[in-house]
């Protein structure tokens, strides 16, 4: 199981604007400290986390942050409407479009996805496979 994912950022305030545009809507709580941003889903007392935390931090070695080619972090949304809304919010908060919300021919008929780049260039996916939403072939 993945426990956490970390991406680097040179401008933490810019990253905060971007990730705060959609992660709270997915249930993530944010804390900010000298080490950067931490986003975590709430965990009831006496229970262990089941979803990975997401961190945005300055690089450990002090060199400029860079996005990995082929690396991507995907966040699951409740439905197609939320994918569209969060994609729009993230673009307005400084992200760049890497693929408008919609179905992709190479993925399953219920996999609805949008792609973004954060201000640092990290690739982000927002997706839904909600069986109550229309599928690609409906």
Phi, psi and omega in degrees: 000140177280128181270322178200161176232137179234135171239150179272152176211137176274332181240096185295323180294321176295317177296322178299316178300315182295303185290331177288347178286342180220332183295320176300326178293340177266005176099000182281137171263142181248139167234149180233134177218184181297340180272358178123210184251141175235127176243125181220146173281143180298145179235123178301150177307144178072008177241152178270148177298144178244347178244150181288147170282162181230124183242143174235116189220156169297157181293148181293322184272359178082354177281164181301143176290148176217152179273139178281141177281117182099348177277142178203145174245130181248136177243133181272128177261167182289324184197179182296322178300318180291323176303311181298314182295317182288325175299314179297316179298318181293323176296317179294338181264015173109002177280168175238148184286134176237005180159112182301154178302137177164184177272153176241136185300331184273354180254171180300162186290351179248359184275103182256125191216151172227147181238144181221166165240135175285174183300338179273347180105000178291137182274133182233139173243142171240123185221163173216143173234031185300120182291347178273350176272159177296145176268173181301325185263003181283000000 
